[in-house]
Amino acid sequence: MRIIGLTGGIGSGKSTVSAYLREKKIPVVDADRISRQLTAPGSPLLPAVRILLGEKVFHEDGTLNRQAVADCIFSDRELLRSYEALITEETARRCLEELRQLEAEDRWPAAVLDAPLLFECEMQRYTDENWLVQADPETRIDRVAARDGIARKAICDRMQRQMPDQEKASLADVIIDNSGSLDELYQQIDRLLERMENET
Ligand code: ATP
C-alpha cells in the first residue's frame, strides 16, 4: 500500500483534497481528527494539558477551549514545543496505527495521511510520497475568513507561525496549486491518481 502524506498551511485546501480523495474511495487518515480525540472530554492527556497551559484553556464545563489553546501556544514558542511534544507525538503514533490497520486489510492500493504538521512532526517517515497543497496567501486568508468568520489579522498571525511554504515545498514530492477553481484542483488530483495507477 502506497502511503501519501498530504499537507499544507492554513486554508490551503487540505480538507477539500481529502474529501475528494475519499470520494475516489481512497482511505484518509486524518491527523486533526485524531488530535481532537486526544483532547476530547475524558482523554487521559487532558490533565497534562491543564498542568501545561492552565485552567484558562478550559471552558466552564471542563471541555478544552481550542481557540484559547491556539492563542496560548502560538504566542509562546516554548509552550508550543511542549504542547506539540505532548499531543503530536501521540497523534503521530495513532496515525501510524491506523495506517497499519489499513495495510493489514490488504485491499487498498493507496492511503492518505492528511496531516497539517506532517513535516513539522516528521511524519513523512511513514509516507512514500508527500503532496503539498498551496494557494497564494491572500486567497487562503479570504477563504478561511469566509469559512470561519474570523479576523484577517488572526489568520495572518497563525500563518506566520507556520513552517514557511518554501520550506514545505522543499520537502514535498508533489505541489498541488489550489489558487484557482475547485475544478482546476480536482483535475490536478485526477492526474496524480492516474499517474499512480499507471505506476502500479
Ligand atoms: P485548515 O488548515 O484551516 O484546516 P484546509 O487546508 O483544510 O484548512 P480547506 O478547509 O479545504 O483548507 O479550504 C479552506 C476553505 O476554502 C474551505 O471553505 C473550502 O471550501 C474553500 N476552498 C478550498 N479550495 C477552494 C477552491 N479551489 N475554490 C474555492 N474555495 C475553495
Residues whose N, C-alpha, C, O or C-beta is under 5 A from the ligand:
A	BS01	ATP	G9 I10 G11 S12 G13 K14 S15 T16 R143 V144 R147 N178 G180 S181 L182 L185
